[in-house]
Amino acid sequence: MKNSTSTKHVKRRFPKILVGTPVYSGKDYIAPAWVESVKNLSYSNYDLAVVDNGKYNTKFLKIFLKNKIRIIRSKNFENPIKRVTVARQKLYDYAIDNGYDYLLSIEQDILVPKSIIKDLLFHKKLIVGTPYPVSAYTNYQRRRVDYVISASKLKKVIGKIGGVDINEWYISKEIENKGLIRVKSCSFGCTLISTEVLKKIKARCNPRINRADDSYFFQECYNKHIEVYLDTSLLWKISHVNNLISELNVGGQFHHDRYR
């Protein structure tokens, strides 16, 4: 018998939210902007925490400390996939152990609007994420014609690796003005997750075949009939910073010197 857990109504009038992500000093160029993005969200009942999984770097950590953001230390494994997975589980455990209703995962290279918590809580779903560009969608001449979006289609399975379905990704024109839609996955870039889900799914990965923890997380959600949603109204409102060209893929420019 299917045990669908698509919706959970938290009893608190203002659910307790933990906003956080694994961090490391290799992305120090964006850390100050990330802090500015998340420290004054238009919601009263939330806290901030990051899990440092890189080599200890006092200058980097001061960016968070001076803004009174809790820092949780995690082991600096040589393999980056394992490093992030262990750090992510520490974040899950902290959210569960401290009585939070939701974890809002906002990764270190994502900048969000101030209303993001209210926007995502509005849907009253166990998991609801936001779309943002992750790469260019090109034609046969290698010219960009659209953007690949950070969410995959529920029923478009094109393969399987390491026990994880490979689903077809959305491109932006497919989700514009579609409201709230059910998806197979929506990444950890900017996603609200009930701690009831985190109690059921542990972070795991498979570095040998280069499969990160998000792949297994969303596969387990699917296997356990936990529905995942995407708020398409937030398309173009989430900024994904590209380290290689030092600017936002869409939505404006980002300059390193401004935050040095």
N, C-alpha and C positions, 0 to 999 in steps of 0.2 A: 504494500500500500504506500502511495506517495505521501511523504510528509513535508509538504511545501511550507517553507518559512519565509515567505516573500515580504511580510509586513510585521512590524512590531511597534506597538504603541507604548512608548516610555511614559511612566506615570508622572514623572516630574513635569511641571509646567515649562521649565527651561532645562532640558536635558544637559547633563554635565559632559562637556566635550574636552578631549585631549587632542591638541593639534601638535603634530610632530613628525619626525622623519629621521632615518639614519643620515649622518653627515660625515664628511672627511675634508681635510684641509686642501685637497686637490681642487676643490671648488670654492676656495676662499674668495675668488673674484665676485661671486654672486651672493655670498653669505650676508653682507650688510643689507642688500636689497631684499633678500628673503625675510630678514628680521623686520624691516620696515613694512613689508607686505602683510605680515601676520600679527604684529604686536598690537594693532589697534583695530581689530575686526569689530563689526557692529553687532556684537553679541555679548551678553554679560557673563555667562557661566562657562568660561573656557580657560584652560591653562596651556602653556607651551612647554615642550620637552624635545630635546634632540638626543640621539644616541651617536656618540663619537666612536667610529670604528676604524679610524686611521691612526697613524703614528702621532704620539702626543705632541701637540703644537700649541704652546701657551698663547701666542699671538692670535691664532685662529680661534681658540676657545674664548678669549676675551670678548670677541664679537657677541657671543651669546651671554656671557656672564654679566657684562655691563648693562644688558637689557633684562636681567633677572630671569633668564630662561634656564630651566633645569637641564643639566647635562648628565647623561647616563653613559658610563664608559663601557665599551665592548671590546673584545679581543681583536687585535689587528692580524687576522689571518692573511697569509700570502695570497690566497685565491680571492679575488674581489667578489665573486658570486657568493662564496661561503661567508665572507666577511659581512656583506649586507644582509644575508639571510639570518645570521645569528643576531645581528643588531636589530633587525625587524622584530624577532621574537622577544627581545628584551623590551621593545616598545609595547608589544602586545601585553606582555606580563605586567608592565607598569600600569597600563590602562585598566586591566582587569583587577589587579591587586588594590588599586586606589579608587575603585568604585565609579569609574567613568562609564557613561552610557554609550558613548561613541568615541572612536578614534577617527579624527580627520587627518588622513595622510596627505601632507603637502610636501612633495619632494624638494630637494635643495635647489633645483634649477627651475622651479615653478613659482610664478608670481600671481597672486589672486586678487579679486575685488574684495572690498571690505565686507560685503554682504554675503560672502560665500557660505558661512555656516547657516544663516537663515535660508538661503536659497536651497541648500541641500536638505536641511531638516524638514522643509515644507512638504516634501513628498512622503514622509513617514515610511521609508523603506529601510530594510536592513543594510543594503548596500546601494549607494548611488554615487556615480562618478561624473566627471566632467570631460568633455572632449577638447583636445588641443592637438595641433600639428606635431607629428614626430618625424616626418620626412617628406620629401617632395614626391609627387606622383607625376611621372614623366611620360611623354609619348615616345614613339619609335625614334624620333630625332633627339631624344634625351632632353627635351625642353619641358619645363614644368608646366603642367596644365591644371594641377590641383594639389591638395595636400593629403597625405595619409594621416588619418586621425587615430588617436590613442584608444581605440575600442574595436572589438572584433564582433563579427556577426554570429548570431546564436546558432543558426543551422547550416552555415556555410563551412563545413569541415573539408579541408583540402589535404590533410595528411595527419600523421601522428608520430611524435618523437618522445621516447622515454615515458610512454604511458599518458602523454598529454596531447589532446587534440590540437591541431593547427587549424585555426579558423581564419577565414578571409577577413582582412581589415576593412573598415569603412574608409571612404574618401569623403571630403567635406561636403560636396554637393549632394551626397546621399542622405545627409542627416540635417541639413538646414531646415529650420522651422518644423521639426518633427515632434516637438514636445518631449515628453518622457518616454523613452523606449527601452525595451528589455534587450540586453546584449549578452554575449558570452563572457567578455572581459572588458575592463576599462582602465587597466593599469593602476599603479599606486601613486601616480603623479599628483592627482587631486581627487581623492575618493573618501567618502564618509562611510564608515563601517561600524555596525553595532558590535559592542563587546560580546553580545550573545553569540555572534558568529566567531569571534576570536577565541572563544572558549571551546569551540568545536573543531577548529582548524589550526594546526601548528605550522609555523614557517618551515619550509624544507626546499631543497634545491638539488640539482645534480650537476656539479661542475664538470664532471667527465664528459658530458654531452652538451655543456654550455646552456643548461636550462636553469633559469633564475627562479626565485621564489614566487614571483607573481604568476608565472605559468601554472605552477602547482596549486597555488591558492585558488585561482578562478576555476581550475579543473575540478578541485574538490568541492567548490560551491556548486558547480553543475551536477556533480555526482550525488551530492547530498540534497539536491532540489532547493538550494538557496538561491533565490532569484537576484540577478544583478541588473541594475538600471543605469541609464545614461541620461543626464539632463541636457538635451541638445540646445536649449535656450542659452546655454553658457558658451556655445561655440564663439570663438574670437574674443572672449572676455578673459581667458586664461592665457598667460604669457609663458612660453617655454623658451628658456634662454639657451642659445647655442654657443658653446664654448669656443668652437673653431673659428667663427666669424665675429664673435663679440657683439652680437646683436640679437634681437628677438626675431624669431621666424616670422611672426606677424604681430601687428598691434603696436609697433613703436620701436624705438632704438634703445639699446643698452650700451653704456660706455663704461669701461673698466675704471677709468680715472675718477669718475664721479664718486666711487665708493672706496677708494684707496685711503 
